[in-house]
């Protein structure tokens, strides 16, 4: 019944390692099936090289396991919160990829400096506030989702326009139209983080991309009249 969902999630998780977005088991991908009202997510602690579709854990929208013998990722509550608050997304990827995590740990957003960024993200990739001690001690994973939703609400950003975020002192989350799409956005986020990091090393005089050029690149790929 859940084979295709499990395969989608398994394949996307294995691509985390293939694309060098994870070390050890520091990452996970999930996908929601809105017809069945279930989510498939990577189990905790399984090496990506050993992951198979049958290992993927299926949970309902309350986080209760309905298929699978393993424990779901410890980040499950974050995924559940984001699916609930961002109803247009269908896949979520979380990593600790080096460059994006460097920005997250420094508390710095990633500005749109060029067209590579603009092809995927319609503006700066935001950084959340730090979690309070209370938020860390009680419902930590759910509160991680809450601060993500909070920054998007505060900045009036649509999740489909900037399909990624940096959680302060933690790491990046990305999302998309499927598990694979969220994974591709994680790849893009790590690349633009690397480019921005290098640009900062080369010069302190860089500027954000011109709004007209940002519009041109993002909208031709992602807008209502996208050409590719």
Secondary structure, DSSP 8 states (H G I E B T S, - for coil): --HHHHHHHHHHHHHHHHTT--STT-EEEEEEETTTTEEEE-BTT--GGG--GGG-EEEETT--EEE-SS-B-TTHHHHHHHHHH-TT--EEEEE--HHHHHHHHHT--B---SHHHHHHBSS-B-B-----HHHHHSSHHHHHHHHHHHHHHHTT--TTTB-EEEETTTEEEEEESSHHHHHHHHHHHHHHHHHHHHHHHH-S------HHHHHHHHHHHHSTT---
